Amino acid sequence: MKSTRFQSIVAIVFSIVVRITGEQRFAETPALYQEVSSGDDVQLRCRVQDKRGQCIWQKDRKPVGMHPDKYEWASGRGSDCTLLIRRASLDFDDGYWECQVTSGDFTRQDALTSLPSRLLVRVKPRKPRLEYGGTILNSALTLRESQEATISCVSRYGNPPALIKWYIGGDEVEPLREQTNATEVDSPKTWAAHSLLRVRGQRENHGLPIRCITMHPSSIVPASAETRLDVHYSPEVRLETKPRLLVAALEDSASFMSLKCFADGNPSGTIKWFKDSAPIVVTSNVVALMLNRTQQNGTMTGSELRFEPVKRNDAGLYSCKAVNAIDGPKLKPEDPTRNDTVQKYEETTLLGTSLEPFECTDFEANPPAQYRWIHVRGGITETIENPLQTKDGGKRLRLENVMWSDEGEYRCVAFNVINGVRREMPSEARYVLHVTGPPEIQARPSSSGGKGIYESLGWAGEPEHTLKSRFCSRPPPRLVAWQWGSESIHPKYEALSLEHINEDDMPTNCYWAKLVIKDLQIEDARIYTLLVESEKGRDSTNIKLIIRDPTEMRVIAAAAAVGLLFVLLLISIAVYSGLRLKNRRYRREEEEGSIAADAFYSNTPTTDRQKNGNSSQSKGYARKTNSDGGLAVTYDYDQITKQMRAMSPEALKVRRAPAVLQPPTIV
């Protein structure tokens, strides 16, 4: 009995000790993602087990205090740290929330922090709008048959971004690619959603509506924007006879008959009648029909040719032809020729898309004409590689991954080959492509300028130094700013107005942004940032200004000049020493190998000459006197030959004296 009581006491004490020594921990943490409509209340759940510290909430890493009627505790505290947010607001409540609990004791270090909980405040986006060519599409979308155009649907200032779907008539169609979502420049917590649709002109779609529908969790009813397709196409004709079935042959001046011609074309065409391929002169027999039948697209016109009665001279082959503005008169020579009417076609597309914007005007030639396209921009004409060259002779132009450099005027040139000679004829029609998209700075850093930076070199003391950069943007930018590390803007810095860039007398969507720095000093050397923003996005680049001191360059130039003079002096000394050494060696060889002129000829021997002469010379010749007092000289020719070989040719020229030699004779 005593042992049982002791065990229960020990258990109670142990449980109390565990409660006292146990660490506080989360029993429930806020959901990782939660949505609430703007203006509604929301709770962020947070409960702590064995809580001994104080509850604190942070939003975006900043503490949030309790404010009545806005931020309140959801219950009577204790272990419940749930936060109640009243009238949720995008500006104040959208973000990442964290539930935190301070330590119960500074020695325990058991503070708690939950994972960030994303609270998204739903904001209904504005009504979507359709855009074509960078402008709002308020009227019908007009296309020629087989022509393609890219339109965009924009839903702005929504959170989260809206989901966009496309419909033509009552059928849902796939967009060109997945929609893109980007934060608004002036409201970073809201989103702009863009979706593109490629529309092809087909006569069966004429008059059908094109709808852009946006769906958003803040509203059950989707919003929509709508336009209609206006497809222009050549007429198609159909003939009817009345009566339809002829049970008997027509009788001259007794039978009645009529021919009806119906033409389906947009715009409406003009019907002409022909008999045996010759046009029929307008007579009272030709009557324009007022069609009372309902057409799907309202493009049907009609004409009736009546024979009341039929006469003998009415016999023949009858036909009708309809012509509208799409069909124009064409010349038919052997070489390619162009239409007389000069036309201008303009197309606008988004940056990065692929499209077939233009189709060359009709050319007639025999053999059939082929086509090539050229791009004219900035006075430079460049031939375009057309992926459709082999498909239809290059009549249609296709551009892949459109960039700002693809903007400008295009021209079509038709050609064929006759008897081995290539004949070309350019079209007078002008094809202009406009590109729309977010700003893009085209002056990019060079490899030597460092990562993300390109350099501009200036000299201290310059009256003015200009930093400039080229960028393209459509729509035009609403903010162009130069930024640097200085806290104050000195009057010496002046940002000039944007300079619009024209190419071939045609304005482009590109600009020059310039910053002028007056009285350039060493202190102006820093990194400058150019920021360009439009409603479609932003772009920025860094320019590093390097400033050189002219005095440093003068010192470097003087040192280089002194070094050059010193090198020239060393070269001169080396050349002089070489020449002098060579001259000494030449004189030494000359003294050793020369022969005096009196060694060859002398009247009387002298003792001094014999002493001064070397032994080889004394052995080279000998004198003997005959009995008659004449002089006879004998020579050792072998020894003389050896001496001659050792002599310098120049020394021979100088040392040899005129001498008369004669062989030994007996007198």
C-alpha positions as CSV (number, residue, x, y, z in Angstrom):
1,M,0.0,0.0,0.0
2,K,2.8,2.4,0.9
3,S,4.7,1.5,-2.3
4,T,1.6,2.2,-4.5
5,R,1.1,5.6,-2.8
6,F,4.8,6.4,-3.3
7,Q,4.7,5.5,-7.0
8,S,1.7,7.8,-7.6
9,I,3.5,10.7,-5.8
10,V,6.6,10.1,-7.9
11,A,4.5,10.2,-11.1
12,I,2.8,13.4,-10.1
13,V,6.1,15.0,-9.3
14,F,7.6,13.8,-12.5
15,S,4.7,15.2,-14.6
16,I,5.0,18.5,-12.8
17,V,8.8,18.5,-13.5
18,V,8.2,17.7,-17.2
19,R,5.7,20.5,-17.5
20,I,8.1,22.9,-15.9
21,T,11.1,21.8,-17.9
22,G,9.3,21.1,-21.3
23,E,10.1,23.5,-24.2
24,Q,7.4,25.5,-25.9
25,R,6.6,24.4,-29.4
26,F,4.0,25.1,-32.2
27,A,0.8,23.1,-32.1
28,E,-0.5,24.9,-35.2
29,T,1.2,27.2,-37.7
30,P,-0.4,29.5,-40.3
31,A,-1.1,28.0,-43.8
32,L,1.7,28.5,-46.3
33,Y,-0.8,30.1,-48.8
34,Q,-4.0,31.9,-48.2
35,E,-6.2,34.2,-50.2
36,V,-8.7,36.8,-49.1
37,S,-10.8,39.2,-51.1
38,S,-10.1,42.9,-50.6
39,G,-12.3,44.3,-47.8
40,D,-13.0,40.9,-46.1
41,D,-11.7,39.7,-42.7
42,V,-9.2,36.8,-42.5
43,Q,-7.6,34.8,-39.6
44,L,-4.0,33.6,-39.6
45,R,-4.0,30.5,-37.3
46,C,-1.2,30.0,-34.8
47,R,-1.2,28.0,-31.6
48,V,1.6,27.3,-29.2
49,Q,1.9,24.3,-26.8
50,D,3.5,25.0,-23.4
51,K,3.6,28.7,-24.2
52,R,5.7,30.8,-21.9
53,G,6.9,33.6,-24.2
54,Q,5.0,36.4,-25.9
55,C,3.3,36.2,-29.4
56,I,4.6,38.5,-32.1
57,W,3.6,38.8,-35.8
58,Q,5.8,40.0,-38.6
59,K,4.9,41.0,-42.1
60,D,7.7,41.0,-44.7
61,R,10.3,40.8,-41.9
62,K,8.9,43.8,-40.0
63,P,7.0,43.5,-36.7
64,V,3.3,44.4,-36.6
65,G,1.7,45.8,-33.6
66,M,-1.9,45.2,-32.4
67,H,-4.3,48.0,-33.5
68,P,-8.0,47.9,-32.6
69,D,-10.4,47.3,-35.5
70,K,-7.5,46.3,-37.7
71,Y,-5.0,43.8,-36.2
72,E,-6.5,41.9,-33.2
73,W,-6.0,38.6,-31.3
74,A,-8.7,36.2,-32.5
75,S,-9.2,34.7,-29.0
76,G,-8.5,35.3,-25.3
77,R,-4.8,34.7,-25.7
78,G,-3.4,31.9,-23.6
79,S,-1.7,29.5,-26.0
80,D,-3.6,30.8,-29.0
81,C,-1.6,33.4,-31.1
82,T,-4.1,33.5,-34.0
83,L,-4.2,36.9,-35.7
84,L,-7.4,38.5,-37.0
85,I,-7.0,40.9,-39.9
86,R,-10.0,43.1,-40.5
87,R,-10.9,44.6,-43.9
88,A,-7.9,43.1,-45.7
89,S,-6.1,45.7,-47.9
90,L,-3.7,45.1,-50.8
91,D,-1.4,47.9,-49.8
92,F,-1.1,46.9,-46.1
93,D,-1.9,43.2,-45.8
94,D,-0.7,41.5,-48.9
95,G,2.7,39.8,-48.2
96,Y,4.4,37.2,-46.1
97,W,3.4,36.8,-42.5
98,E,5.3,35.0,-39.7
99,C,4.1,33.9,-36.3
100,Q,6.8,34.3,-33.6
101,V,7.1,33.5,-29.9
102,T,9.8,35.0,-27.7
103,S,11.8,32.8,-25.3
104,G,10.2,32.0,-21.9
105,D,13.6,32.6,-20.3
106,F,16.7,34.2,-21.7
107,T,18.7,31.1,-20.6
108,R,16.5,28.6,-22.5
109,Q,16.7,30.1,-26.0
110,D,13.5,28.4,-27.1
111,A,12.1,31.3,-29.2
112,L,9.8,30.1,-32.1
113,T,9.4,31.4,-35.7
114,S,6.9,29.8,-38.2
115,L,7.5,29.4,-41.9
116,P,6.4,32.5,-44.0
117,S,2.7,32.4,-44.8
118,R,1.8,34.0,-48.1
119,L,-1.4,36.1,-47.7
120,L,-2.7,37.2,-51.1
121,V,-5.3,39.9,-51.2
122,R,-7.5,39.4,-54.2
123,V,-8.0,42.5,-56.4
124,K,-10.4,42.5,-59.3
125,P,-8.6,43.4,-62.6
126,R,-9.8,46.1,-64.9
127,K,-11.9,45.2,-67.9
128,P,-9.6,43.6,-70.6
129,R,-8.8,45.3,-73.8
130,L,-7.7,44.2,-77.2
131,E,-4.6,45.7,-78.8
132,Y,-3.4,45.6,-82.4
133,G,-0.2,47.3,-83.5
134,G,0.4,48.8,-80.0
135,T,-3.0,50.6,-80.0
136,I,-6.4,49.7,-78.6
137,L,-8.5,47.8,-81.1
138,N,-11.9,49.7,-81.1
139,S,-13.1,48.8,-84.6
140,A,-13.3,45.6,-86.6
141,L,-10.1,43.7,-87.5
142,T,-9.6,44.0,-91.2
143,L,-7.6,41.3,-93.0
144,R,-7.1,40.1,-96.5
145,E,-7.7,36.5,-97.3
146,S,-4.8,34.3,-96.1
147,Q,-3.2,37.3,-94.3
148,E,-2.2,36.7,-90.7
149,A,-2.2,39.2,-87.8
150,T,-1.3,39.0,-84.2
151,I,-3.6,40.7,-81.6
152,S,-3.1,40.8,-77.9
153,C,-5.5,40.8,-74.9
154,V,-4.3,42.7,-71.8
155,S,-5.8,42.4,-68.3
156,R,-4.2,44.9,-65.9
157,Y,-4.0,45.7,-62.2
158,G,-5.3,42.4,-60.9
159,N,-4.1,40.2,-58.1
160,P,-3.5,37.4,-58.8
161,P,-3.2,37.8,-62.6
162,A,-6.3,36.9,-64.6
163,L,-6.6,33.8,-66.8
164,I,-7.2,34.7,-70.4
165,K,-9.0,32.6,-73.0
166,W,-9.8,33.2,-76.7
167,Y,-12.9,32.5,-78.7
168,I,-13.7,33.0,-82.4
169,G,-17.4,32.8,-82.9
170,G,-18.5,30.2,-80.4
171,D,-15.3,28.0,-80.6
172,E,-12.4,28.3,-78.1
173,V,-9.1,28.7,-79.9
174,E,-5.5,28.2,-78.7
175,P,-3.4,31.3,-78.1
176,L,-0.1,31.8,-79.9
177,R,1.8,30.9,-76.8
178,E,1.3,30.8,-73.0
179,Q,0.2,34.1,-71.5
180,T,2.8,36.2,-69.7
181,N,2.4,37.9,-66.4
182,A,4.4,40.8,-65.1
183,T,4.0,43.2,-62.2
184,E,2.8,46.7,-62.9
185,V,5.4,49.4,-62.9
186,D,3.4,51.9,-60.9
187,S,1.7,49.2,-58.7
188,P,4.2,46.3,-58.0
189,K,1.7,44.3,-56.1
190,T,-0.7,44.0,-59.0
191,W,-0.2,42.1,-62.3
192,A,-0.6,42.7,-66.0
193,A,-1.5,39.6,-68.0
194,H,-0.8,39.5,-71.7
195,S,-2.0,36.8,-74.2
196,L,-1.4,36.7,-78.0
197,L,-3.7,35.3,-80.7
198,R,-2.6,34.6,-84.3
199,V,-5.6,35.3,-86.6
200,R,-5.7,34.2,-90.2
201,G,-8.0,35.8,-92.7
202,Q,-10.5,33.1,-93.9
203,R,-13.7,34.0,-95.8
204,E,-15.7,31.5,-93.7
205,N,-14.8,33.5,-90.6
206,H,-15.9,36.9,-92.0
207,G,-18.1,38.7,-89.6
208,L,-17.5,36.4,-86.7
209,P,-16.7,37.9,-83.3
210,I,-13.3,37.5,-81.6
211,R,-13.6,37.5,-77.9
212,C,-11.0,37.7,-75.2
213,I,-12.4,36.4,-71.8
214,T,-10.6,36.9,-68.5
215,M,-11.4,34.8,-65.4
216,H,-10.5,35.9,-61.9
217,P,-11.2,34.4,-58.5
218,S,-12.5,37.8,-57.3
219,S,-15.5,37.5,-59.6
220,I,-17.8,34.7,-60.7
221,V,-18.8,36.4,-64.0
222,P,-15.8,36.6,-66.4
223,A,-15.0,39.9,-68.2
224,S,-14.6,40.1,-71.9
225,A,-13.5,42.3,-74.8
226,E,-14.7,41.8,-78.4
227,T,-14.1,42.8,-82.0
228,R,-15.2,41.4,-85.3
229,L,-13.4,40.0,-88.3
230,D,-13.6,41.8,-91.6
231,V,-12.0,39.6,-94.1
232,H,-11.5,40.9,-97.6
233,Y,-11.5,38.3,-100.4
234,S,-12.1,38.0,-104.1
235,P,-15.6,37.2,-105.4
236,E,-16.8,33.7,-106.3
237,V,-19.6,33.6,-108.8
238,R,-22.5,31.1,-109.4
239,L,-24.9,31.0,-112.3
240,E,-28.6,30.1,-112.3
241,T,-31.0,29.8,-115.1
242,K,-34.7,30.3,-115.1
243,P,-36.4,28.1,-115.8
244,R,-33.9,25.7,-114.4
245,L,-34.9,22.7,-116.5
246,L,-35.5,23.1,-120.2
247,V,-38.0,20.5,-121.3
248,A,-38.0,21.8,-124.9
249,A,-35.8,23.9,-127.1
250,L,-36.2,27.6,-126.9
251,E,-38.4,29.1,-129.7
252,D,-37.4,32.3,-131.4
253,S,-39.5,35.2,-130.3
254,A,-41.7,33.0,-128.3
255,S,-39.7,31.6,-125.3
256,F,-38.7,33.6,-122.2
257,M,-35.5,33.0,-120.2
258,S,-33.3,34.7,-117.7
259,L,-29.7,34.1,-116.4
260,K,-28.8,35.0,-112.8
261,C,-25.3,35.6,-111.6
262,F,-24.5,35.6,-107.8
263,A,-21.2,36.8,-106.5
264,D,-19.9,36.3,-102.9
265,G,-17.1,38.7,-102.2
266,N,-15.9,41.3,-99.7
267,P,-16.1,44.2,-100.4
268,S,-19.0,43.7,-102.7
269,G,-18.1,43.2,-106.4
270,T,-19.3,44.5,-109.7
271,I,-20.8,41.9,-112.0
272,K,-20.2,42.0,-115.8
273,W,-21.8,39.8,-118.4
274,F,-20.0,38.3,-121.4
275,K,-21.2,36.6,-124.6
276,D,-18.7,34.4,-126.4
277,S,-16.0,36.1,-124.2
278,A,-17.0,39.6,-125.4
279,P,-18.5,42.0,-122.9
280,I,-22.2,42.7,-123.3
281,V,-23.1,46.3,-123.9
282,V,-25.4,47.5,-121.2
283,T,-29.0,47.1,-122.3
284,S,-32.4,47.1,-120.7
285,N,-32.1,43.3,-120.6
286,V,-29.5,43.5,-117.7
287,V,-31.2,44.0,-114.3
288,A,-29.5,44.3,-110.9
289,L,-31.1,42.0,-108.4
290,M,-32.3,43.1,-105.0
291,L,-31.5,39.9,-103.1
292,N,-34.1,39.1,-100.5
293,R,-32.3,36.1,-99.1
294,T,-30.4,36.3,-95.9
295,Q,-26.7,35.8,-96.2
296,Q,-24.5,34.7,-93.3
297,N,-22.0,37.5,-93.9
298,G,-24.0,39.9,-96.1
299,T,-21.5,39.8,-98.9
300,M,-23.7,38.4,-101.7
301,T,-24.6,40.5,-104.8
302,G,-26.5,39.5,-107.9
303,S,-27.3,40.4,-111.4
304,E,-29.9,39.1,-113.9
305,L,-29.8,38.9,-117.7
306,R,-33.3,38.6,-119.1
307,F,-34.4,37.5,-122.6
308,E,-38.0,38.6,-123.1
309,P,-38.4,37.0,-125.6
310,V,-35.5,34.9,-126.8
311,K,-34.3,35.8,-130.3
312,R,-32.2,34.1,-132.9
313,N,-29.3,36.4,-132.5
314,D,-29.2,35.7,-128.7
315,A,-27.7,32.3,-129.2
316,G,-24.1,31.9,-127.7
317,L,-22.0,31.1,-124.7
318,Y,-22.8,33.4,-121.7
319,S,-20.6,34.0,-118.7
320,C,-20.4,36.4,-115.8
321,K,-17.5,37.8,-113.9
322,A,-17.3,39.7,-110.6
323,V,-14.5,42.1,-109.7
324,N,-14.0,44.0,-106.4
325,A,-11.2,46.1,-104.9
326,I,-9.1,43.0,-104.1
327,D,-8.9,42.2,-107.8
328,G,-6.9,44.8,-109.7
329,P,-5.9,45.1,-113.4
330,K,-2.6,43.3,-114.1
331,L,-0.2,43.6,-117.0
332,K,0.9,40.3,-118.6
333,P,4.3,40.8,-120.2
334,E,7.0,38.1,-120.4
335,D,9.1,39.7,-117.7
336,P,7.9,40.4,-114.2
337,T,6.0,43.6,-113.9
338,R,4.4,45.5,-111.0
339,N,1.0,46.8,-110.4
340,D,0.5,50.5,-111.3
341,T,-1.0,51.4,-107.9
342,V,1.6,52.0,-105.2
343,Q,0.4,50.5,-101.9
344,K,1.7,50.6,-98.4
345,Y,1.3,47.7,-96.0
346,E,2.0,48.1,-92.3
347,E,2.1,45.4,-89.8
348,T,2.7,45.5,-86.0
349,T,4.0,42.6,-84.0
350,L,5.2,41.9,-80.5
351,L,8.9,41.5,-79.6
352,G,10.0,37.8,-79.8
353,T,7.2,36.5,-82.0
354,S,7.4,34.7,-85.3
355,L,5.0,35.7,-88.1
356,E,4.4,36.0,-91.8
357,P,3.6,39.7,-92.0
358,F,3.7,40.4,-95.7
359,E,2.8,38.9,-99.0
360,C,4.3,40.3,-102.2
361,T,1.9,41.9,-104.7
362,D,0.9,39.9,-107.7
363,F,3.4,39.6,-110.5
364,E,2.7,37.8,-113.7
365,A,5.6,36.3,-115.7
366,N,6.5,33.4,-118.0
367,P,8.4,31.4,-116.6
368,P,6.6,32.0,-113.2
369,A,8.3,34.6,-111.0
370,Q,10.3,33.9,-107.9
371,Y,10.6,36.4,-105.1
372,R,13.2,37.7,-102.7
373,W,12.9,40.2,-99.8
374,I,15.2,42.9,-98.8
375,H,15.3,44.9,-95.6
376,V,16.1,48.6,-95.8
377,R,17.1,50.3,-92.5
378,G,19.6,53.0,-91.8
379,G,20.6,53.4,-95.4
380,I,21.7,49.7,-95.5
381,T,20.0,47.2,-97.7
382,E,20.1,43.6,-96.6
383,T,18.8,40.5,-98.3
384,I,16.5,38.5,-96.0
385,E,16.8,34.7,-95.7
386,N,13.2,33.6,-96.2
387,P,12.2,30.2,-94.7
388,L,9.3,30.1,-97.2
389,Q,11.5,30.5,-100.3
390,T,11.0,26.9,-101.4
391,K,7.4,26.7,-100.4
392,D,5.7,29.4,-102.6
393,G,8.7,30.9,-104.4
394,G,9.2,33.3,-101.5
395,K,6.1,35.3,-102.1
396,R,5.3,35.4,-98.4
397,L,7.9,36.6,-96.0
398,R,8.4,34.8,-92.7
399,L,10.3,36.3,-89.7
400,E,11.4,34.2,-86.8
401,N,11.9,35.6,-83.2
402,V,11.3,39.2,-84.1
403,M,13.8,41.7,-82.6
404,W,14.0,45.5,-82.6
405,S,16.5,45.2,-85.5
406,D,13.8,43.7,-87.7
407,E,11.8,46.9,-87.6
408,G,11.7,49.0,-90.7
409,E,10.8,48.8,-94.4
410,Y,10.8,45.7,-96.5
411,R,10.7,45.5,-100.2
412,C,9.9,42.6,-102.6
413,V,11.8,41.9,-105.8
414,A,10.4,39.5,-108.4
415,F,12.7,37.7,-110.8
416,N,12.8,34.9,-113.4
417,V,15.3,33.5,-115.8
418,I,14.8,33.9,-119.6
419,N,17.5,32.3,-121.9
420,G,19.9,32.1,-119.1
421,V,19.5,35.8,-118.2
422,R,18.1,36.8,-114.9
423,R,15.4,39.5,-115.1
424,E,14.4,41.4,-111.9
425,M,11.6,43.8,-111.2
426,P,11.1,45.4,-107.7
427,S,7.7,46.0,-106.4
428,E,6.7,49.6,-105.7
429,A,4.6,48.5,-102.7
430,R,6.1,49.4,-99.3
431,Y,6.0,47.0,-96.5
432,V,6.6,48.5,-93.0
433,L,7.0,46.4,-89.9
434,H,6.5,48.0,-86.5
435,V,7.7,46.2,-83.3
436,T,6.0,46.8,-80.0
437,G,7.3,45.6,-76.6
438,P,9.0,46.5,-73.4
439,P,12.0,48.8,-73.4
440,E,15.3,47.3,-74.5
441,I,18.6,49.0,-74.2
442,Q,20.7,48.1,-77.2
443,A,24.1,49.6,-76.2
444,R,25.3,46.6,-74.2
445,P,28.5,46.1,-72.2
446,S,31.6,45.1,-74.1
447,S,33.8,42.2,-73.0
448,S,36.4,44.6,-71.6
449,G,33.9,46.6,-69.7
450,G,33.3,44.0,-67.0
451,K,30.2,42.1,-66.0
452,G,27.1,44.2,-66.6
453,I,29.1,47.4,-67.2
454,Y,30.5,49.1,-70.3
455,E,33.0,51.9,-70.1
456,S,33.2,55.5,-71.2
457,L,36.6,57.3,-71.2
458,G,36.9,61.0,-70.3
459,W,39.6,63.5,-69.4
460,A,39.7,65.7,-66.4
461,G,39.0,69.3,-67.3
462,E,36.8,68.6,-70.3
463,P,34.2,71.3,-70.7
464,E,31.5,68.7,-71.4
465,H,31.4,64.9,-71.5
466,T,28.3,63.0,-72.8
467,L,27.2,59.6,-71.7
468,K,24.7,58.2,-74.1
469,S,22.8,55.0,-74.7
470,R,20.4,53.8,-77.4
471,F,17.2,52.0,-76.5
472,C,13.9,51.0,-78.2
473,S,10.4,51.0,-76.7
474,R,6.9,51.0,-78.0
475,P,4.8,52.4,-76.4
476,P,7.2,55.3,-75.7
477,P,8.8,55.3,-72.2
478,R,7.1,57.2,-69.4
479,L,10.3,57.3,-67.3
480,V,13.9,57.7,-68.4
481,A,16.3,58.3,-65.5
482,W,20.0,58.5,-64.8
483,Q,21.1,57.3,-61.4
484,W,24.4,57.3,-59.5
485,G,25.6,57.1,-56.0
486,S,25.6,60.8,-55.2
487,E,22.9,62.0,-52.8
488,S,22.6,65.4,-54.4
489,I,22.2,66.4,-58.0
490,H,24.6,69.2,-58.9
491,P,23.7,71.6,-61.7
492,K,26.7,70.3,-63.7
493,Y,24.6,67.2,-64.5
494,E,22.1,67.7,-67.2
495,A,19.9,64.9,-68.7
496,L,19.0,66.0,-72.2
497,S,15.6,65.3,-73.8
498,L,15.2,62.0,-75.7
499,E,16.4,62.2,-79.2
500,H,14.2,60.3,-81.6
501,I,16.1,58.2,-84.1
502,N,15.1,58.4,-87.8
503,E,16.2,56.0,-90.4
504,D,15.6,56.6,-94.1
505,D,13.5,59.6,-93.3
506,M,11.2,57.3,-91.4
507,P,10.8,57.5,-87.6
508,T,11.6,54.4,-85.5
509,N,10.7,53.4,-82.0
510,C,14.3,53.9,-80.9
511,Y,15.8,56.8,-78.9
512,W,19.1,58.3,-77.7
513,A,19.2,58.9,-73.9
514,K,22.0,61.4,-73.1
515,L,23.5,62.7,-69.8
516,V,25.9,65.7,-70.1
517,I,28.5,66.3,-67.4
518,K,30.0,69.8,-67.4
519,D,33.5,70.6,-66.2
520,L,34.6,67.0,-65.8
521,Q,36.6,66.2,-62.7
522,I,38.2,63.1,-61.2
523,E,35.3,63.0,-58.6
524,D,32.8,62.3,-61.4
525,A,34.4,58.9,-62.1
526,R,31.7,56.4,-60.9
527,I,29.1,54.0,-62.2
528,Y,26.0,55.6,-63.8
529,T,22.8,53.6,-64.2
530,L,20.3,54.3,-67.0
531,L,16.7,53.2,-66.2
532,V,13.9,53.1,-68.8
533,E,10.3,52.2,-67.9
534,S,7.1,51.9,-69.9
535,E,3.7,50.3,-69.2
536,K,5.0,47.1,-70.6
537,G,8.2,46.7,-68.5
538,R,11.6,48.1,-67.7
539,D,15.2,47.8,-68.6
540,S,18.5,49.2,-67.2
541,T,22.2,49.2,-67.9
542,N,25.3,50.5,-66.2
543,I,27.9,52.8,-67.6
544,K,31.3,53.1,-65.9
545,L,32.9,56.5,-66.4
546,I,36.7,56.4,-66.3
547,I,38.5,59.8,-66.1
548,R,42.2,60.2,-66.9
549,D,44.4,63.1,-65.7
550,P,46.1,64.9,-68.7
551,T,49.2,65.5,-66.5
552,E,49.7,61.8,-66.1
553,M,49.6,61.4,-69.9
554,R,52.2,64.2,-70.2
555,V,54.5,62.4,-67.8
556,I,54.1,59.1,-69.5
557,A,54.7,60.8,-72.9
558,A,57.9,62.5,-71.6
559,A,59.2,59.2,-70.0
560,A,58.5,57.4,-73.3
561,A,60.5,60.1,-75.2
562,V,63.4,59.9,-72.8
563,G,63.4,56.1,-73.1
564,L,63.4,56.3,-76.8
565,L,66.3,58.7,-76.9
566,F,68.3,56.4,-74.5
567,V,67.6,53.4,-76.7
568,L,68.8,55.4,-79.8
569,L,71.9,56.4,-77.9
570,L,72.7,52.8,-77.0
571,I,72.2,51.7,-80.6
572,S,74.5,54.5,-81.8
573,I,77.3,53.6,-79.3
574,A,77.0,49.9,-80.3
575,V,77.2,50.7,-84.0
576,Y,80.2,53.1,-83.4
577,S,82.0,50.5,-81.3
578,G,81.5,47.8,-84.0
579,L,82.8,50.0,-86.8
580,R,85.8,51.0,-84.7
581,L,86.7,47.4,-83.8
582,K,86.4,46.3,-87.4
583,N,88.7,49.2,-88.5
584,R,91.3,48.1,-86.0
585,R,91.2,44.5,-87.1
586,Y,91.5,45.7,-90.7
587,R,94.6,47.8,-89.9
588,R,96.3,44.9,-88.1
589,E,95.8,42.5,-91.0
590,E,97.1,45.2,-93.3
591,E,100.3,45.7,-91.4
592,E,101.0,42.0,-91.1
593,G,100.4,41.1,-94.7
594,S,101.8,44.1,-96.7
595,I,105.2,44.1,-98.7
596,A,107.3,47.2,-99.0
597,A,108.0,48.4,-102.5
598,D,111.8,48.4,-101.9
599,A,111.6,44.7,-101.2
600,F,111.2,44.1,-104.9
601,Y,113.7,46.5,-106.2
602,S,116.9,48.2,-104.8
603,N,120.3,49.2,-106.3
604,T,122.5,48.7,-103.2
605,P,122.0,46.4,-100.3
606,T,122.0,48.1,-96.9
607,T,122.6,46.7,-93.6
608,D,119.7,48.5,-92.1
609,R,117.2,46.9,-94.5
610,Q,118.6,43.5,-93.8
611,K,118.2,44.0,-90.1
612,N,114.7,45.4,-90.3
613,G,113.4,42.8,-92.7
614,N,112.1,39.6,-91.3
615,S,113.8,36.3,-91.9
616,S,111.2,35.2,-94.5
617,Q,111.8,38.2,-96.6
618,S,115.6,37.8,-96.4
619,K,115.2,34.3,-97.6
620,G,112.8,35.3,-100.4
621,Y,115.4,36.8,-102.6
622,A,119.3,37.3,-103.0
623,R,121.5,39.6,-105.0
624,K,124.7,38.8,-106.7
625,T,127.1,41.1,-108.5
626,N,128.7,40.0,-111.7
627,S,132.1,40.9,-112.8
628,D,131.0,43.7,-115.0
629,G,129.6,45.7,-112.2
630,G,126.0,44.9,-113.3
631,L,123.3,44.0,-110.9
632,A,121.6,40.7,-111.0
633,V,118.8,39.8,-108.6
634,T,117.7,36.2,-107.9
635,Y,114.2,35.4,-106.3
636,D,112.8,32.6,-104.4
637,Y,109.4,32.6,-106.2
638,D,107.8,30.0,-104.0
639,Q,108.3,32.2,-101.0
640,I,107.1,35.3,-102.7
641,T,104.0,33.5,-103.8
642,K,103.2,32.6,-100.2
643,Q,103.7,36.2,-99.2
644,M,101.4,37.4,-102.0
645,R,98.6,35.1,-100.9
646,A,98.8,36.6,-97.3
647,M,98.7,40.2,-98.6
648,S,95.5,42.2,-98.7
649,P,94.4,43.3,-102.2
650,E,94.0,46.8,-100.9
651,A,97.5,46.7,-99.6
652,L,98.8,45.6,-102.9
653,K,97.1,48.6,-104.5
654,V,98.8,51.0,-102.1
655,R,102.2,49.4,-101.5
656,R,103.2,48.2,-104.9
657,A,105.6,50.6,-106.6
658,P,106.4,50.7,-110.3
659,A,109.3,48.3,-111.0
660,V,110.9,46.9,-114.1
661,L,111.6,43.2,-113.7
662,Q,113.8,41.2,-116.1
663,P,115.0,37.7,-116.1
664,P,118.7,36.9,-115.6
665,T,120.9,37.5,-118.6
666,I,124.5,37.2,-119.4
667,V,126.1,40.3,-120.8
